[in-house]
Amino acid sequence: MSDNNVPSEYKPISMWEYFGYELLFGIPVIGFIILLVFAFGGSGNINVKNFARSKFCYVILLFVIFVVLAAIGMATGAAQSIADMMS
């Protein structure tokens, strides 16, 4: 099957498009908003939608890891000892 017979919503995207979307999603605040739009239906291409969903899962995972590490740090008093060293 050639590229001409593939519906537009299933056309594969190139490596440069993935790179461009990665840069676009990396912009603080605006990139996250665009990521949400693409992940929840803003793109007609299923490949872009799936890429945005995977990036969104990655962001959620990083946020959860950050919260867990912050909670552990606060519970062990590491934050206080760092603050004492700074002053």
N, C-alpha and C positions, 0 to 999 in steps of 0.2 A: 504494500500500500504506500503510495507516495504522499508527500506532504500536502499535495493539492486535494487529496481525498479525505483528509482528516478534518473533522469539524473544528472550528476555531477554539472551542472550549477545551479541546483535548490536544491541541498543538503543543509539542514540547518547547520549552524555553531554553535558550542557549546559556552557555556558561557565563557570558558577559551579562545576560539579564539577571541571573542569580547573583552575580557580583554587584550589579546595580541595586537590586532589591536589598541585598545585605547592607550596602552603604545607606540606602534610604531608610531602612528600619533602624539603623544605628544612630540617627539624628535624635538627640534628646527631645522628649515630649512629643514633638511633631511626628517623629518616626514611630513612636509607640501608638499614636492615634491612627496613623496610616496602617500600621501593622494590624490593629484591631479591625479596621475597615476591610482590609483584604482578607483577614482570617474569617470574618463573619459574613462574607458574601459580596464584597465590593469589587471583586474581579470576576470576569467571565471565564477565565482560564482556570481549570481545575488544578493545574500544576502550581500556579502562583498561589492559589488558595491553600493548597496543602503545604507549600513552603512557608507561608505566613502562619499557618496553624502550628507547624513544628517550631518555628521561631518563637511563637507565643508560649508554647509549652516550655521551651528553654528559658525564657524570661521568668515564668512562674517558678520553675525549679530553682533558678538562681535566687529569686526573692525568698523562697522558703528556706534555702540553705543559709542565706544572710540572717534571717530572723532567728533560726535555730542557733547559729553561732553567736549572735548578739545576746540571746537569752542565756546561753551557757556562760558567756563572758560576764554578764551581769550577775548571774547566780554564783559564780566563783569569786567575784570581787575583783576580777582583772581590770575592770573599768576604773575602779577606785584606786588600785595600785598604780595604774598608768597616770591617773590624774594627780596622785601624790608625787610621782616622779617629775611631772611637768611643772609643778609649783615649787 
